[in-house]
Amino acid sequence: MNKVNYDGKKSLSGKTVGLVVAAIVVLAAIVAVVSSSGDDSVSTDTTLAGPTTTGTDGAVTPAETQPVQYDGNLPMFESDVNDPAVGQDAPALQMYGFNGQRFTLDPGVDGKPMMLVFLAHWCPHCNAEIPVLNEWQKQGLVPDDLNVIGISTGVRADQPNYPPSQWIEGMEWSWAALPDSDKNEAAYAYGVTGFPTFVVIGGDGLVKYRGSGEKSLEEVDAVVKKALALT
């Protein structure tokens, strides 16, 4: 079983864990999805501040991990039954796109719900679930005001599907996605203990649900809508 360390804090396992939704997208795709949403809970700064590499041809090479700052943290996930994180304030995150553009995720600031999906490029459960989420979006079942963002975490250069920026693009992930830090700080802030994991946050900025494990399209749809009281 693969594990990813939280720099001495906690560890993440490669077992079946979160609902799936995630991946990563090259900055152009991230900007297109996030900016077009008009969602104030996700803001961007055109200043490139994160690490990148510029080749001799002037092209920017993605950084597979980027700095992360977080405000608060949730208890480590154990089960979606009586999860102590439900009802707590969702931590705000300051992150960077693969090309270094700054993003601030501030749940609840605009009164719209958000779903964060944490996954690892080497996780077989994540690879199996992403097509399910893509189909969920393709069938028009995603709530209109739900902002979905994938977070690539647990990055390991010695594992399959590296680098994750190319993996996400190849998987044709339907939404925006951002890279976690090399210390998995975004995952730590949200109490992630394995992959994939997803967190549904209400328009009030409070955690409504954390879940884990591969799910069918029907299960994903039911879980999200129940969490947001849409059913």
Order of alpha helices (4+ residues) and beta strands (2+ residues): beta-beta-alpha-beta-beta-beta-beta-beta-beta-beta-alpha-beta-alpha-beta-alpha-beta-beta-beta-alpha
